[in-house]
C-alpha cells in the first residue's frame, strides 16, 4: 500500500533532501527560523515504516510548489510483528 502527505509550501531544495531522515537534521538552522522542532519526526517515521518492511521517501523541487512524502508498507504484514 502506498500513502502520501502533500503540502503546498515552499518545498525542500534537492541538496537538502538526502539528510531529511537523519537524526536532529533541520533544513533551516538559522536563528530567525519560523518553525520549531527537534529533527526527530522523520527519523521516527522512517524507523516505523522500515520496521514494517516498507520504504519512505520525499519528492520536492524546492521551488515553491510544495513537498510530498510517500511511504509504502506491505499489504499483508507478517503476523510475528503483532
C-alpha positions in Angstrom: 0.0 0.0 0.0 1.2 3.5 -0.8 0.4 6.5 1.4 1.4 10.1 0.9 1.2 13.5 2.5 1.4 16.5 0.3 1.6 20.2 1.1 1.8 23.4 -1.0 4.6 25.1 1.0 7.9 26.4 -0.2 9.3 23.0 -0.9 12.7 21.5 0.1 15.8 22.0 -2.0 17.2 18.9 -3.7 20.5 19.3 -2.0 18.8 19.1 1.5 16.6 16.1 0.8 19.3 13.4 1.4 19.6 14.5 5.0 15.9 14.7 5.9 15.8 11.3 7.5 18.9 11.8 9.7 18.6 12.4 13.5 18.3 16.0 14.5 18.6 17.3 10.9 16.7 20.5 10.1 16.6 22.3 6.8 16.5 25.7 8.4 19.1 26.1 11.1 19.1 29.9 11.2 18.5 31.8 14.4 15.4 33.5 12.9 13.7 30.4 11.7 9.9 30.4 12.0 9.2 26.7 12.6 10.4 24.8 15.6 11.1 21.1 16.1 13.8 18.7 17.2 14.6 17.0 13.9 13.4 13.6 15.1 9.9 13.2 13.5 11.1 11.9 10.1 13.7 9.6 11.8 10.9 8.1 13.9 8.6 7.7 10.8 11.5 6.0 8.9 12.1 3.6 11.8 8.4 2.6 11.9 8.0 2.2 8.2 11.2 0.2 7.7 10.2 -1.9 10.7 7.1 -2.9 8.8 9.2 -3.7 5.7 8.2 -0.5 4.0 10.0 2.4 2.3 9.8 6.1 2.8 10.9 8.9 0.6 10.3 12.6 -0.3 9.7 14.4 -3.6 10.1 18.1 -3.9 11.5 20.6 -6.4 12.2 23.2 -3.8 10.8 26.0 -5.9 7.6 26.9 -4.1 5.5 24.1 -5.4 5.4 22.0 -2.2 6.6 18.7 -0.9 5.2 15.2 -1.0 6.3 12.5 1.5 5.5 8.9 0.5 5.7 5.6 2.3 4.8 2.1 1.5 4.0 -0.9 3.7 3.2 -4.5 2.5 -0.4 -5.2 2.2 -0.1 -8.3 4.2 2.1 -7.9 7.3 4.0 -10.8 9.0 1.9 -12.0 11.9 5.2 -12.1 14.0 5.1 -8.3 14.2 2.0 -8.3 16.3 
